[in-house]
């Protein structure tokens, strides 16, 4: 938490309407408009935007932004982060390729769009209202699972026709696919993080389709591929290998029919490390096209939605997940640092926010902190922010549900879990936590789908 040092904001000559890039700013109305579209923003968001506009093209420190937008008030850095996220959303700006607001690591933010007056000129002061701390919400990483960590299909899918050639055991059920942990040739930490990430993201991506039933374990649990491939309901197996040599990345992937051992498809990707996310974008849709499943184009597009495009942030996130699941106080602190580094590199990385939330929830649950109430409140703030950042990620609902469980708010937890599992019918973490909550609440029969 920081207290801004400025108690008075001097009047700065600014026009009542500003042209910022393709948008018109009207500070008095707290709104932006462009091409017939009008977007309302909160007063604090406009205050931050005006602070950046006064120094267009310059790096503005977080301290300066906090002092001008929240004069004399104690607020957390996350309040500013949340405002930046909302402004980027209003501008439809990509933080990785910013046209409006650029993050300058460890320094602050810069308005890179052109700024010019439009009509009249009159002095405007930065809005001075009492600060309201924005609640921060976070997302949950795929591997932040319950102790069981088993990905299972509850067969809650609606019956749908299956397409494709080859023998199909039961046309009334979606094909069941087991995702085996991707292997690595060496013990390089970055290589291992990428392999874990591919496995985890494939589980998430394929679970988005109601036309598939997915089985797998978190890649962080140390399970062998035989634990999954031996499951009788698995009709298809996806396996692979990741190798990193200098700046080159080699990814091998295989799709096998379990009953016959017949290899249906294999492919090798030989790309630069910087193309890691492009490889991920291709994997899910290619696997789906080889399966007797009916998947819409919209579902295929959803598979290609990545949670971050910053490779270093992604690696920090994977290391954070690995540390978190050891369930040790010292490793929990390591996980927290990894998630914070990921967020510093990508402030819209929802799953990193939820991972950070779960480190505070772990402090509370395991009594690793003297301020247990503060830890739980912090967990809730972070869990809620990721869900606001990206409400299309089921793990963000899982994180919120888990925090509500710690707060003994079981009804709210179940609401979030119902939302997550309705979005992604193969979201095993959601079903597992839901079963635990219902059992704890004295409804064991309701825990069985």
N, C-alpha and C positions, 0 to 999 in steps of 0.2 A: 504494500500500500504506500502511496505517496501523497504528500500534501503539496498542492501547487503553491508557489511562493507569491504569485501576483494577487493582490487584493483589489486593485483597480485596473480596468482595461481602458486605455486611452482611445479616444475616437480617432479612427483612421479613415481618411477620405477614400471611399469606395462607391462606385455607382450602385443604384438601387437594383440594377439588372446587370449581370455579368455573363459574358459568353465564355464558356469553358469547353474547349473542343467543339463538339457538335451540340452541346447542351446549353440552355439558358438557365442561369441561377437567379432566383428571386428570393433573397434572404428574408424579406419581410413576410413572405408567405410560406417559408420553409418548403420550397418546392423546386423541382428541376423539370424542364420540359425540352422535348426534342421531337421533331417530325410529327407533331400532333399528339405526342404521348406525354403525360404529366405524371411525375412521381413525387409523392410527399415524403419528406424526410423529417426526422426528429430534430428538435432545436439543437441538441448537442452535436448531432451529425453536421448540421449546417455551420455551427461554430467552428468545428474542426476543419471543415472544408474552406471556410473563409480564412482561417489561419494559414492554410496551405496556399490559397489563392493570393494572399498578400505577398507571399514569398515564392511565387510560381517559378519553377526551375531550380529552386534551391532545396537542399536537404534541411528539413525542419525536425529538430530533436523531439523525442517523446516528452521531455520535460517542458519544452516550450508549448507544445500542443495541450498538455495537461494544465499548464498555468493559465492559458488563455480560455480554454473551454470550461474548465472547472476551477475558477479563481478562488483560492483560499479554502478549498474543500479537499478532504482526504478521499482519494479514490484509488482503485487498483489499476495496474497497467492493463489488465484485461478489459477494463471499461473502454480504454482507447482502442484496443485491438478489435473489440466488438463494433465500435463505430466505424473503423476502417473497413471491416467486412461488410457492413451495411451500405457504406458509400460505394464500394466496389460492385455490390449487387445492384444498386440503383443505376450506376453507370454501365452495367453489364461488362465490367472490366475483368480481364484475366490477370491474376496476380503473377503468373509466370511470364506473360507477355503484355505488360501493362501499357495501356494507352492513356490512362488518367493518373492513377496513384501507384507509385513505385515504392517498394520496401527497400530501404538501404540498411543492410544488416548491421546491427549494433550501433546504428546512428539515428535512424528515424525514418521519415517518409518524405517523398518529393512529388509534387504535382507536375507531371510531365506534359500535360496538355496545354495548349496555348490559352491565355487568358486575356480578354479585352472587354472594354465597356460596350454597352449596346445603345442606350438612349441617354437618359439624364444622369447627372452626377450629384450626389449629396452624401454627406458624411454618415457613415453607419458604424455603430459600435458592435463589437462582438456580443451576441446575446448573453445576458448575465442573469441566469436563473439558478435556483438552488439545484445542486447536482443530485441526480438519482443514479445510484450505482447500477449499472446494467448487469443483470444476472448472466453468468457465463454458462454455456452449456457445452457438452463435449460429445465425442463419439467413441465408440468402442472398437477396438481391433478384433479381428476375427479370432485370433488365438487366445483371447481373454475369456476362457471357457470355465465351466464348472469342473469339478474334480474329475468327473467321468470323461468329459471332453469328446464324447462319441457323437459323430455325425450320423443321424439315422433318418430314415424316411418314415413318417407316420402314416403313409399311404392315404393322406388326406386330399390327394389330387382328384379333381373331377375326371370322369372317364372321358378320354379323347382319342380320336383315331390316330394311329401311328402310320408314318410313311417310311418307305425305304425297303430295300431288298433283304433277303436272308430270313432264316427261321426266327420266329418270334414266339416265345413260350406262352405269353398271355397278352392278347391284344387289348384287354380291358385295363391294363396297368401301364403306366409310363415306364420306359426303360430305366433300370437301376444301374447307376454308374458309381464305381468305387474309385476314389482318388488316392493313389499311393503317394507317400512322401517322396519328393524329388531328391535324388542323390547328388552328391558332389564327389569329385575325384580327389580333392585335397582337403586341408583343414583351414583354408583361408577364411577368416571371419566374414569378409564381404561376400565371398562366394556362398557361404552357408546362409547368410542373411537373404540373398537373392533366391536361393533354392527354397527356403522357408516361405518367402513371399510369394513365389509362383504357386506353390502348393496351396497356401492359405487363400490366395485370391482366386484360384480356380474353383475352390470349394464355394467361395462366396458368389462368383460369377455364375456358375452352373446352377447354384441354388436359386437364382433369380427366376428360373424358368419353371412354370408349373408343369411343363411337359417332361420333366426329368425328376427322378428320385436319386438323391445323392447320399453316398456313404463315405465316411472318412474320419480321420482323427486329426486333431491339431498337430501340425508338424513339430510343435514344441514339446510334445509329450514323450518323445523318444520311442514311439511304437514302431515296429517293423512293418514293412509292406505286407508280410504274411498275415498279420493280425487283421488286415482289412480284406485282402484278396481271398482269404479262406471263408469269408462270410457267404453262405449259400445263396442269399438273395441277390448278390452282385452278378449281373450278367455281363458287364463290361468293366474293364480295368484301364485306368489311365496312369501311366508311369512316366518317369523322365529322369534326365540327368542334366546338371548345370556345371559348366566349367568356365572359369575366367582366366584368361591368359593376357596379362598386361591390360590393354584397352579393348580387347576382343572378348566377346561373350559367345559361348557355344551352348545351345540348348537343344537337347534331343528329347522328343516326346513320342510315346507309343500308345496306341489304342488296341487293346486285345480283347477277344471274346473269351470269357473265362472257361466255359464248358469245354470248348474245343482247343483252346490255346492258340487259336488262329489270330495272327496279327492283321488287324483290319486296316491300320494306317500308321505311318510313322513319318516324321519330318525332322530335319535338322535346321536350326536357325544359326547362322554364323553372322553376327552383327557386331557393331561397336557397342560398348557398354552404355553409351548414351541412348541407344535404341531399345533399352530394356522394356520400357513401357509400350513401345510399338509391338514388341513380341507378345507381351501380355494381351494387347488388344486383339491380336490374331488368334490366340490359342482357343479361347472359349468358343467363338463362332465356328472355327474349323472342326473342333470336336463335335459340336452339335450337328454340323452338316453330315458327319459320318454316322450318326446314330439314327435309328428309326423313330424319330420324335418330331412332332409338329411344333415348331417354335416360330413365333411371329417375328417380323422384322423389328418391331418395337422392342421385343425381348432381346434380340441380338444387339441392338444399339445399347441397351442397358448394360449388357455384358461388357461393352467396351468403355464404360465410364470408369475412369481411374480416380482414386481418392487423392492422389497427388501426382504431379509430374516432376517433382524434384527428387532426383535419385538419392541424394545424400539424406534428405529428410526421410525418404522411404527406408533407407538402411538404418537410420537412428530408430525409427519406429519398430523395425523388426528386432533390433537389439533390445529395445525397451520391453517388448512383449516377452522375449526370452528371459529377461531378468525378472519380470513381474511374476511369472508363473513358477519361479523357484519357491515363492512364499516364504522368503526370509527378509528380515528387516533391512539388512545391508543391501541386498539385491533390489529391494523395493525402492531404496534411495537411488540406486543406479538407474532403475527403470524410469524414475521420475525425471532424472537429468536427461536421459535419452529422449523422452517424449517432449521435454521442454526445448531441446535442441531441434527436434523435428518441427515444432511449432514456430520456432524462431526463423526457420528457413521457409516455412509455408504456413502462414497464419490462417489459411482456410482448410487445413488438414484435419478434418473432423475426427477421424479415427485416432489421431494423436491426442486430441483433447480428451476423448473418452478414455484412452489409456492413462492419461494423467489423472483423470477423475478416479480411476480405479486404484491408483496408488494411494490416494487419500482415503478411499473406502477401506483399503487394506490396513492402513494405519489405525483406523477406527475399529475395524473388526478384530484385529490382532492385538489391540492395546499397545501399539508401538509409539504412541505419542501421549504427552501429558494433556494436550488440548484435544480430547476426542470429539467434543462438540464442534470445535472449529474445523477439524479434519472432515467431519461428515458434511458440514455446510459447504466447505470448499469442494468436496466431491460432487455435491448436488449442483453447484454453480457451473462447474466445468462440464458435467454430464449434460446439463441443459443447453450449454452454448453449442456443443457439437451438433446436437439435434437441430438447433436453429440454423447452423451453418449448412448442414446437409440432411434434411429430413427424409431423404430417399435411401438412407443407409440403415439397414435393420440393426446393426451393431450399436448405433446411437440410442435406439430404443432399449436395447438390452442393457446398456450402461445405466440409463435412467431407471429402468426397472430394478436393477441390482442395488442402486443407491436407495430406492424406495423400500426395498426389502430390509436394508440395514436400518432404515428409519421406522420399521414396523408398519409401513403403509402398504399393505398387501393388495388392496383393491386397485390403487394407482399402479402398482407394479404389474398386475395382471392386465390392466388396460394397455400399457405400453407393449407387453409381450404379445397380446392379441393383435395389435397393430403390426408388429414385426413379422409374425408368422403369417398374417394375411397377405403381407407384401411378398414374402418369399416362403412358399409352402415347405421347402426343404431346409429351413433355417433351424437346425438341430439344437443350437444353443438356446434358442427361444423356447422350444418345447421342453428342454431339460430343466431350465430355470422355472418355467411355468409349472411343471410337475412338482418340483421341490416346494414352490410356494403353496400350491394347492394341498400338498401333503401336510405341510407345516400348519396350514389353516384348518386342518381337520377334514379335508375333502379328498382322501386318497383315491376313491373311486373315480373322481373327476379328473385325476391326474393321468388316467389311462385313456388314450384317444380311441 
